Amino acid sequence: MTTSPNKTALGHIRVLDLTRVLAGPWCAQNLADLGADVIKVERPGAGDDTRSWGPPYLKDAEGRDTTEAAYYLAANRGKRSITLDISSAEGQKIVRELVQQCDVVLENYKVGQLKKYGLDYESLRAVKPDLIFCSVTGFGQDGPYSHRPGYDFIIQGMGGFMSVTGERDDLPGGGPQKAGVAISDLMTGMYATIAVMAALTHRDRTGEGQAIDMALLDVQVAMMANMATNFLASGNPPVRWGNAHPNIVPYQTFATADGHIIVAVGNDGQYRKFVAAGGRPDLAEDARFATNPERVRNRDLLVPLLAHMVKQRTKQEWIDLLEQAGVPCGPINKLDEVFDNPQVQARGMQVQLPHPTADQVKLVRSPMKMSATPPRHDAPPPLLGQHTGEVLSQLLGRSEEDIAALRAKGVV
């Protein structure tokens, strides 16, 4: 089926999005960016939990809060929203009718919950044999933890991420630290996107649909990458190093007079240039610091000296000096500085879209740059139930009277 006249990678795909919060909606937003017609199913009167996860809220033209929380706006661009009570028999019937018009179903209900409604994979494949059905849960569809609810923060701890994130235990402020964003949710959304795309390719070749079982814990373990294989190869669990590197010095953050920078010295020549730029060439002549192995052995002596040196200049002064000297470095930017950065601006990472209650909404553009089928950015995150009538009439042929009756009964 073709659902979009625009030249997009997934303009022929329709997705029924039964997910909420972040991991599932992130996957659905990726698919919408790539052109898929994504129909977001929400609870009547309440909608996605994140609609109320504010402040901050989107502001209207007069600077007043709207009902659209910024958290919700982050993961729901490009979708159509319908409200539907799937716990009702009529709501379940509508879902089954919509599934027949869709290629993909995304859901993040507790294990077994959709089966009670007759909306699990086995039930829906009976009405749509080539359906791609992607489930996103904390712990997966089987195993001893499968019925536990999954929360990103808990998964970051259980999956090992926090064991290698945070300052060294022997330093002030040392201890485990979570990421500043819900990284296991976001990565699960990304892995789910890849799995859905692979399943669609398989379906297009063979006509066969399939179920996809995505678990936050699985993803968190997988994304430990070289840290996981370091352990599997050695039997020694890695530890926290904060912003330092276990094998290279200096390769860390430093406080400047007005902010922080990252200095990533990769060899002895770069180190000599670094301390020369700071007016301390003697720190390269000292035998304790002349080579990287000695700097690693003596990091507790050297790093305080370097920290004092860096503190004497501003962030921008250091960036200018070190770039000129050929020493790898970079600022630690706050988000206002991120969106003011000329490279970020040149890459068009902020997009502004018209919005029905706020005139305009500022969002982050998809990072996927594609020459033939670029992601689309033509529809803002929808209002709750904004497209209920449109979807039911266009896809299911429901009349205005039918839709009004469903509204009166609280089904939609």
SEFI-503823 format. One record per residue (C-alpha): residue in three letters; x negated, y negated, z negated; residue number from 1. Coordinates in Angstrom, 3 decimals, padded with zeros to 6 digits. Layout:
res xx yy zz n
ALA X Y Z NUM;
...
//
This chain:
res xx yy zz n
MET 000.000 000.000 000.000 1;
THR -001.215 -003.541 000.644 2;
THR -000.442 -005.974 -002.155 3;
SER -002.555 -008.974 -001.176 4;
PRO -003.029 -010.763 002.123 5;
ASN -006.483 -011.913 001.015 6;
LYS -009.626 -010.035 001.962 7;
THR -010.442 -008.343 -001.327 8;
ALA -012.089 -005.065 -002.224 9;
LEU -009.034 -003.745 -004.097 10;
GLY -006.176 -005.557 -002.391 11;
HIS -004.594 -002.182 -001.609 12;
ILE -004.530 -001.057 -005.257 13;
ARG -001.844 -001.604 -007.887 14;
VAL -002.563 -001.085 -011.592 15;
LEU -000.103 -000.651 -014.461 16;
ASP -001.905 -002.042 -017.490 17;
LEU -000.532 -000.701 -020.788 18;
THR -003.562 -001.889 -022.767 19;
ARG -004.034 -004.653 -025.268 20;
VAL -006.778 -006.509 -027.163 21;
LEU -010.140 -006.248 -025.307 22;
ALA -011.633 -002.995 -023.939 23;
GLY -008.668 -002.020 -021.752 24;
PRO -007.757 -005.574 -020.706 25;
TRP -011.416 -006.198 -019.782 26;
CYS -011.286 -003.254 -017.366 27;
ALA -007.972 -004.474 -015.968 28;
GLN -009.345 -007.989 -015.483 29;
ASN -012.312 -006.618 -013.531 30;
LEU -009.896 -004.790 -011.234 31;
ALA -007.745 -007.922 -010.878 32;
ASP -010.816 -010.015 -010.035 33;
LEU -011.570 -007.535 -007.255 34;
GLY -008.098 -007.983 -005.800 35;
ALA -005.935 -005.331 -007.452 36;
ASP -002.345 -006.180 -008.305 37;
VAL -002.457 -005.713 -012.088 38;
ILE 000.882 -005.563 -013.911 39;
LYS 000.348 -006.126 -017.627 40;
VAL 003.071 -004.511 -019.762 41;
GLU 003.634 -006.281 -023.091 42;
ARG 005.947 -005.968 -026.069 43;
PRO 009.028 -008.207 -025.818 44;
GLY 008.757 -011.216 -028.108 45;
ALA 005.188 -010.491 -029.201 46;
GLY 002.972 -009.451 -026.320 47;
ASP -000.704 -008.595 -026.491 48;
ASP -002.051 -008.882 -030.061 49;
THR -004.674 -011.382 -028.904 50;
ARG -002.036 -013.940 -027.893 51;
SER -001.892 -014.870 -031.598 52;
TRP -005.624 -014.547 -032.297 53;
GLY -006.213 -018.264 -032.692 54;
PRO -007.145 -020.977 -033.179 55;
PRO -008.526 -022.083 -030.866 56;
TYR -005.581 -022.317 -028.496 57;
LEU -005.394 -023.726 -024.999 58;
LYS -004.517 -027.437 -025.163 59;
ASP -001.806 -029.084 -023.072 60;
ALA -002.211 -032.385 -021.227 61;
GLU -001.504 -034.308 -024.453 62;
GLY -004.079 -032.340 -026.448 63;
ARG -001.548 -030.251 -028.358 64;
ASP -001.931 -026.525 -028.942 65;
THR -000.049 -024.265 -026.536 66;
THR 000.893 -020.673 -027.420 67;
GLU -002.080 -019.297 -025.417 68;
ALA -004.980 -018.235 -027.661 69;
ALA -008.450 -018.584 -026.164 70;
TYR -009.174 -014.943 -027.041 71;
TYR -006.264 -013.770 -024.878 72;
LEU -007.368 -016.042 -022.019 73;
ALA -010.790 -014.359 -021.930 74;
ALA -009.534 -010.958 -020.731 75;
ASN -006.310 -011.434 -018.776 76;
ARG -007.020 -013.564 -015.722 77;
GLY -005.345 -012.620 -012.449 78;
LYS -002.627 -010.346 -013.868 79;
ARG 001.163 -010.367 -013.764 80;
SER 002.887 -010.038 -017.148 81;
ILE 006.123 -008.189 -017.778 82;
THR 007.751 -007.496 -021.139 83;
LEU 009.051 -003.986 -021.695 84;
ASP 010.060 -001.948 -024.736 85;
ILE 008.523 001.406 -023.868 86;
SER 009.901 002.984 -027.048 87;
SER 013.388 002.789 -025.525 88;
ALA 014.710 005.339 -023.035 89;
GLU 015.433 002.608 -020.489 90;
GLY 011.962 001.170 -020.926 91;
GLN 010.400 004.571 -020.378 92;
LYS 012.483 005.038 -017.239 93;
ILE 011.215 001.706 -015.895 94;
VAL 007.601 002.724 -016.594 95;
ARG 008.072 005.956 -014.652 96;
GLU 009.598 004.026 -011.744 97;
LEU 006.709 001.549 -011.776 98;
VAL 004.146 004.367 -011.891 99;
GLN 005.490 005.627 -008.575 100;
GLN 004.505 002.235 -007.111 101;
CYS 001.042 002.182 -008.721 102;
ASP -002.324 003.807 -008.154 103;
VAL -003.773 003.454 -011.660 104;
VAL -002.432 003.469 -015.215 105;
LEU -004.578 002.052 -018.015 106;
GLU -003.595 002.715 -021.633 107;
ASN -005.125 002.421 -025.106 108;
TYR -002.467 003.921 -027.335 109;
LYS -003.352 006.251 -030.188 110;
VAL -003.953 009.835 -029.088 111;
GLY -000.619 011.581 -028.567 112;
GLN 001.551 008.478 -028.880 113;
LEU 002.479 008.201 -025.207 114;
LYS 003.364 011.899 -025.110 115;
LYS 006.202 011.135 -027.543 116;
TYR 007.566 008.713 -024.953 117;
GLY 007.089 011.067 -022.023 118;
LEU 004.471 008.684 -020.625 119;
ASP 001.289 010.749 -021.039 120;
TYR -000.824 011.873 -018.097 121;
GLU 000.841 015.245 -017.626 122;
SER 004.309 013.652 -017.622 123;
LEU 003.392 010.843 -015.230 124;
ARG 001.437 013.000 -012.779 125;
ALA 004.714 014.882 -012.260 126;
VAL 006.150 011.733 -010.661 127;
LYS 002.848 010.538 -009.124 128;
PRO 000.534 013.517 -008.388 129;
ASP -002.421 011.423 -007.210 130;
LEU -002.282 009.057 -010.204 131;
ILE -005.476 007.788 -011.829 132;
PHE -004.743 007.680 -015.572 133;
CYS -007.394 006.021 -017.766 134;
SER -007.146 006.291 -021.553 135;
VAL -009.280 004.061 -023.799 136;
THR -009.561 004.994 -027.476 137;
GLY -012.047 004.644 -030.295 138;
PHE -013.135 008.276 -030.408 139;
GLY -011.692 010.051 -027.371 140;
GLN -008.911 012.557 -026.768 141;
ASP -010.515 015.400 -028.734 142;
GLY -012.905 016.018 -031.615 143;
PRO -012.417 015.632 -035.382 144;
TYR -012.156 011.812 -035.200 145;
SER -009.801 011.619 -032.231 146;
HIS -006.824 010.415 -034.275 147;
ARG -008.764 007.647 -036.041 148;
PRO -008.201 004.075 -034.881 149;
GLY -011.291 002.577 -033.273 150;
TYR -012.601 -000.912 -034.043 151;
ASP -015.573 -002.445 -032.291 152;
PHE -017.332 -003.511 -035.500 153;
ILE -017.087 -000.009 -036.974 154;
ILE -018.235 001.565 -033.703 155;
GLN -021.305 -000.698 -033.579 156;
GLY -022.259 000.718 -036.962 157;
MET -021.375 004.362 -036.285 158;
GLY -023.004 004.445 -032.855 159;
GLY -026.449 003.282 -033.998 160;
PHE -026.397 -000.242 -032.587 161;
MET -026.623 -001.964 -035.965 162;
SER -029.498 000.265 -037.051 163;
VAL -031.723 -001.490 -034.497 164;
THR -030.095 -004.951 -034.628 165;
GLY -030.934 -007.514 -037.318 166;
GLU -033.981 -008.831 -039.089 167;
ARG -036.554 -006.439 -040.527 168;
ASP -035.451 -005.052 -043.878 169;
ASP -038.560 -006.416 -045.618 170;
LEU -037.978 -010.010 -044.488 171;
PRO -035.523 -012.618 -045.823 172;
GLY -032.107 -011.997 -044.287 173;
GLY -033.120 -008.492 -043.309 174;
GLY -030.549 -005.792 -042.757 175;
PRO -028.062 -004.500 -040.203 176;
GLN -026.313 -007.005 -037.952 177;
LYS -023.506 -006.669 -035.446 178;
ALA -023.616 -008.324 -032.037 179;
GLY -022.066 -011.766 -031.651 180;
VAL -019.460 -010.392 -029.222 181;
ALA -017.478 -007.140 -029.304 182;
ILE -020.113 -005.334 -027.305 183;
SER -018.738 -001.779 -027.560 184;
ASP -015.300 -003.007 -026.452 185;
LEU -016.777 -004.914 -023.524 186;
MET -019.062 -002.102 -022.415 187;
THR -016.213 000.401 -022.674 188;
GLY -014.198 -001.881 -020.403 189;
MET -017.093 -001.944 -017.949 190;
TYR -017.592 001.848 -018.003 191;
ALA -013.836 002.295 -017.578 192;
THR -013.941 000.034 -014.521 193;
ILE -016.661 002.189 -012.968 194;
ALA -014.782 005.402 -013.782 195;
VAL -011.556 004.075 -012.244 196;
MET -013.393 003.030 -009.080 197;
ALA -015.043 006.461 -008.821 198;
ALA -011.703 008.192 -009.342 199;
LEU -010.079 006.052 -006.650 200;
THR -012.860 006.959 -004.218 201;
HIS -012.378 010.648 -005.015 202;
ARG -008.622 010.294 -004.549 203;
ASP -009.068 008.574 -001.205 204;
ARG -011.283 011.450 -000.019 205;
THR -009.282 014.357 -001.430 206;
GLY -005.820 013.108 -002.426 207;
GLU -006.468 014.297 -005.982 208;
GLY -005.715 012.131 -009.017 209;
GLN -007.268 012.617 -012.439 210;
ALA -007.334 011.624 -016.096 211;
ILE -010.181 009.499 -017.478 212;
ASP -011.047 009.749 -021.176 213;
MET -013.026 006.689 -022.343 214;
ALA -014.145 006.419 -025.991 215;
LEU -015.807 003.438 -027.642 216;
LEU -018.100 005.705 -029.681 217;
ASP -019.237 007.604 -026.575 218;
VAL -020.041 004.335 -024.861 219;
GLN -021.905 002.925 -027.854 220;
VAL -024.067 006.051 -028.046 221;
ALA -024.721 005.957 -024.290 222;
MET -025.705 002.292 -024.264 223;
MET -028.433 002.833 -026.846 224;
ALA -030.469 003.667 -023.725 225;
ASN -034.223 003.855 -024.392 226;
MET -033.678 003.619 -028.157 227;
ALA -031.697 006.861 -028.008 228;
THR -034.255 008.635 -025.818 229;
ASN -037.093 007.338 -028.018 230;
PHE -035.429 009.158 -030.905 231;
LEU -034.658 012.291 -028.882 232;
ALA -038.279 012.461 -027.718 233;
SER -039.904 011.765 -031.071 234;
GLY -037.374 012.729 -033.734 235;
ASN -038.009 009.356 -035.411 236;
PRO -035.045 006.963 -035.642 237;
PRO -036.041 003.453 -034.480 238;
VAL -035.794 000.596 -036.964 239;
ARG -034.811 -003.058 -036.900 240;
TRP -037.358 -005.604 -035.706 241;
GLY -035.124 -008.656 -035.567 242;
ASN -036.308 -010.960 -032.819 243;
ALA -039.822 -009.514 -032.875 244;
HIS -041.285 -006.711 -030.765 245;
PRO -042.845 -003.616 -032.381 246;
ASN -045.745 -003.468 -029.912 247;
ILE -046.367 -007.027 -028.678 248;
VAL -047.232 -010.224 -030.610 249;
PRO -046.044 -012.930 -030.140 250;
TYR -042.871 -011.732 -028.445 251;
GLN -040.111 -013.337 -030.496 252;
THR -038.153 -016.449 -031.380 253;
PHE -039.608 -019.560 -032.966 254;
ALA -037.947 -022.588 -034.542 255;
THR -038.858 -025.886 -032.874 256;
ALA -038.279 -029.374 -034.234 257;
ASP -034.712 -029.352 -032.920 258;
GLY -033.714 -025.773 -032.066 259;
HIS -035.173 -022.415 -031.140 260;
ILE -037.142 -020.939 -028.253 261;
ILE -038.165 -017.476 -027.146 262;
VAL -041.827 -016.874 -026.392 263;
ALA -042.577 -013.605 -024.585 264;
VAL -046.356 -013.302 -024.359 265;
GLY -047.177 -010.247 -022.288 266;
ASN -050.979 -010.332 -022.259 267;
ASP -054.014 -011.947 -023.857 268;
GLY -054.334 -014.582 -021.147 269;
GLN -050.825 -015.821 -021.747 270;
TYR -051.520 -015.884 -025.478 271;
ARG -054.562 -018.118 -024.965 272;
LYS -052.467 -020.484 -022.841 273;
PHE -049.736 -020.523 -025.496 274;
VAL -051.962 -021.558 -028.388 275;
ALA -053.905 -023.997 -026.186 276;
ALA -050.623 -025.714 -025.277 277;
GLY -049.902 -026.002 -028.999 278;
GLY -053.268 -027.548 -029.768 279;
ARG -054.546 -024.452 -031.587 280;
PRO -057.090 -022.784 -029.246 281;
ASP -058.887 -021.580 -032.371 282;
LEU -056.096 -019.016 -032.843 283;
ALA -057.305 -017.287 -029.671 284;
GLU -060.956 -017.395 -030.722 285;
ASP -060.307 -015.756 -034.089 286;
ALA -061.218 -012.063 -033.774 287;
ARG -058.138 -011.096 -035.785 288;
PHE -055.890 -012.555 -033.076 289;
ALA -057.917 -012.360 -029.857 290;
THR -056.341 -009.170 -028.499 291;
ASN -052.820 -007.820 -028.666 292;
PRO -053.731 -004.747 -030.779 293;
GLU -055.333 -007.070 -033.347 294;
ARG -052.389 -009.453 -033.230 295;
VAL -050.018 -006.548 -033.900 296;
ARG -052.166 -005.422 -036.854 297;
ASN -052.329 -008.954 -038.215 298;
ARG -048.866 -010.226 -037.262 299;
ASP -048.038 -011.169 -040.873 300;
LEU -051.031 -013.537 -040.889 301;
LEU -050.596 -014.884 -037.360 302;
VAL -046.856 -015.443 -037.037 303;
PRO -046.607 -018.049 -039.850 304;
LEU -049.444 -020.011 -038.198 305;
LEU -047.680 -019.898 -034.829 306;
ALA -044.379 -020.838 -036.440 307;
HIS -045.946 -023.957 -037.959 308;
MET -047.486 -024.835 -034.591 309;
VAL -044.206 -024.487 -032.693 310;
LYS -042.283 -026.517 -035.279 311;
GLN -044.231 -029.640 -034.332 312;
ARG -042.494 -030.133 -030.960 313;
THR -038.944 -030.103 -029.646 314;
LYS -037.365 -027.272 -027.737 315;
GLN -037.534 -029.075 -024.411 316;
GLU -041.141 -030.161 -024.969 317;
TRP -042.140 -026.541 -025.504 318;
ILE -040.196 -025.313 -022.493 319;
ASP -041.892 -027.913 -020.268 320;
LEU -045.352 -027.163 -021.670 321;
LEU -045.096 -023.392 -021.432 322;
GLU -043.491 -023.332 -017.996 323;
GLN -046.354 -025.510 -016.724 324;
ALA -048.872 -023.188 -018.400 325;
GLY -047.253 -020.039 -017.008 326;
VAL -046.235 -018.633 -020.377 327;
PRO -042.873 -016.769 -020.311 328;
CYS -040.423 -018.679 -022.456 329;
GLY -036.818 -019.756 -022.679 330;
PRO -034.427 -021.722 -024.858 331;
ILE -031.851 -020.278 -027.217 332;
ASN -028.869 -022.249 -026.016 333;
LYS -025.603 -022.989 -027.719 334;
LEU -022.615 -022.545 -025.426 335;
ASP -022.352 -026.261 -024.670 336;
GLU -025.938 -026.076 -023.432 337;
VAL -025.169 -022.892 -021.500 338;
PHE -022.410 -024.544 -019.475 339;
ASP -024.550 -027.672 -018.984 340;
ASN -027.435 -025.572 -017.658 341;
PRO -028.149 -026.416 -014.002 342;
GLN -028.617 -022.760 -013.037 343;
VAL -025.318 -021.751 -014.647 344;
GLN -023.625 -024.663 -012.879 345;
ALA -025.257 -023.813 -009.549 346;
ARG -023.950 -020.257 -009.853 347;
GLY -020.433 -021.550 -010.491 348;
MET -019.915 -019.602 -013.711 349;
GLN -017.103 -021.872 -014.893 350;
VAL -013.828 -021.940 -013.006 351;
GLN -010.794 -024.151 -013.570 352;
LEU -007.341 -022.880 -012.662 353;
PRO -003.886 -024.460 -012.775 354;
HIS -001.825 -023.352 -015.763 355;
PRO 001.939 -023.616 -016.302 356;
THR 001.765 -025.033 -019.855 357;
ALA -001.605 -026.771 -019.975 358;
ASP -002.013 -028.159 -016.440 359;
GLN -005.511 -026.644 -016.244 360;
VAL -007.370 -023.803 -017.954 361;
LYS -011.160 -023.424 -017.985 362;
LEU -012.410 -019.840 -017.680 363;
VAL -015.628 -017.944 -017.053 364;
ARG -015.976 -016.801 -013.450 365;
SER -016.655 -013.158 -012.647 366;
PRO -020.422 -012.616 -012.302 367;
MET -019.950 -010.317 -009.299 368;
LYS -021.179 -012.067 -006.158 369;
MET -020.086 -010.210 -002.996 370;
SER -020.587 -011.414 000.553 371;
ALA -017.586 -009.738 002.217 372;
THR -015.026 -009.256 -000.575 373;
PRO -015.792 -011.741 -003.341 374;
PRO -013.790 -011.625 -006.566 375;
ARG -010.700 -013.801 -006.543 376;
HIS -009.986 -016.556 -009.056 377;
ASP -006.545 -017.724 -008.025 378;
ALA -004.276 -016.816 -010.940 379;
PRO -004.624 -017.822 -014.602 380;
PRO -003.824 -015.468 -017.472 381;
PRO -000.034 -015.093 -017.352 382;
LEU 002.468 -016.338 -019.883 383;
LEU 004.254 -013.626 -021.841 384;
GLY 006.739 -011.949 -019.498 385;
GLN 006.151 -014.551 -016.793 386;
HIS 006.612 -012.023 -013.984 387;
THR 009.217 -009.668 -015.443 388;
GLY 011.970 -010.638 -013.044 389;
GLU 009.613 -010.807 -010.081 390;
VAL 008.166 -007.327 -010.635 391;
LEU 011.474 -005.621 -011.387 392;
SER 013.165 -007.138 -008.361 393;
GLN 010.269 -006.773 -005.886 394;
LEU 009.062 -003.303 -006.842 395;
LEU 012.176 -001.644 -008.234 396;
GLY 014.939 -003.510 -006.407 397;
ARG 016.677 -004.571 -009.616 398;
SER 019.295 -007.293 -009.187 399;
GLU 019.476 -010.453 -011.279 400;
GLU 022.477 -008.943 -013.060 401;
ASP 020.544 -005.762 -013.865 402;
ILE 017.620 -007.753 -015.225 403;
ALA 019.906 -009.978 -017.285 404;
ALA 021.508 -006.870 -018.803 405;
LEU 018.098 -005.463 -019.697 406;
ARG 017.165 -008.755 -021.354 407;
ALA 020.390 -008.780 -023.333 408;
LYS 019.621 -005.292 -024.693 409;
GLY 016.004 -006.223 -025.549 410;
VAL 014.545 -003.708 -023.103 411;
VAL 012.628 -006.481 -021.335 412;
//
